Amino acid sequence: MTEGPENRSGGASMPPAEPQSVATPLTSAAIFLTFTIDAGGEDTVRALLPDVAGLRRAVAFRRPETAPEVVIGIGADAWPRLFAADPPPELHPFVELDGGRHRAPSTPGDLLFHIQAESPGACFALADQIMGGLRGAVSPVDEVHGFQYFDRRNLLGFVDGTENPEGVEAADAAYIDADDPFAAGSYAIVQKYHHDMDGWNAVSVEEQQRVVGRTKLDDIELGDDQPANSHVALTDIADDDGNDLSIYRANMPFGAPTEDLHGTYFIGYAKRADTLERMLRNMFLGDPPGNYDRLLDFSTPQTGNLYFVPSQSFLGDLPAAPVAGGAAAEDTGDAPAPDTDGSLGIGSLK
Ligand code: HEM
């Protein structure tokens, strides 16, 4: 294993790595952008990554009351195309799951941008700036505009996000520990779900509550009569010593009424990919096997991706790019070749 990216200074003491804005309060609006990187587009992507913080600031300064946040995730196939350094140990392509009854597909995704703000306009402005920097270098795979629904409910009518950890516990669930080479990073899993609203509405509220594992009106966890195949029963997990294994979720409803489309964009962040993957195995394969999550009888994933979310510090000072032959390019920040027309890159002065 080569040196991790946070330790590139050869042992000299470095300031602690800053995380991206992962464990932040849920907002009223979000945009999720998924791209694959085109052949030859790697340099453009590398040039954009350190610039995103500045693009965010430019939007935030004009709309401070709805300042957007953005989280960038990098997929397993993209990593070796962008960086010579070894990837984080748990970064791999999303593992497809097939439980017979329900399937979690693995779909393309080299880059994820999770943009959040109190206003859709602020999300849009930042997405537009990011797209401007990537155009010609990437192919869009998916674009989802999420919104906050009444009482923080999803489109199935249940409050979503209640058991998310808060404060220090949220940071502890989401961010890799400070002594790790990938300190302050996270793993993220995303799945875009479509709901079967006719099927769901044909079921009584009592039965819906047994599917989710909480009451519908006031969002209280079911007690002793919690079914073993409820969503809560299968995602509330612990390690071998009985310690809770937490993730940080930022699900958003989305949809298109004219297409009768009702969805939930699931996004979960954790310091260990294994925690997210254990939850998924419980849901799709079942725990014990066959005891799958009944929420899946009404919710079908259309996408599935695993990303590494590097620290802010990593994005601001990228490790060297790979070069043909496998050696690392000199770590110059990968600045593009200087302009020769004297325009300082702001256009022709002629
Ligand atoms: C259609 C997709 C999904 C929907 C609509 C959904 C909805 C919900 C709802 C309503 C709750 C109860 C309230 C709360 O604590 O937030 C919940 C809890 C939870 N969900 Fe999901 N969820 C979805 C997918 C997932 C996936 C894919 C995972 C993990 C990989 C997951 C992990 C969790 C966890 C960890 C909890 C908290 C369990 C507890 O400790 O009580 N969810 N979800």
Boltz pocket constraint, residues with backbone or C-beta under 6 A from the ligand:
constraints:
  - pocket:
      binder: B
      contacts: [[A, 154], [A, 156], [A, 158], [A, 159], [A, 160], [A, 161], [A, 162], [A, 163], [A, 164], [A, 191], [A, 193], [A, 212], [A, 214], [A, 231], [A, 232], [A, 235], [A, 236], [A, 237], [A, 245], [A, 247], [A, 249], [A, 264], [A, 266], [A, 268], [A, 276], [A, 279], [A, 280], [A, 299]]
      max_distance: 6.0
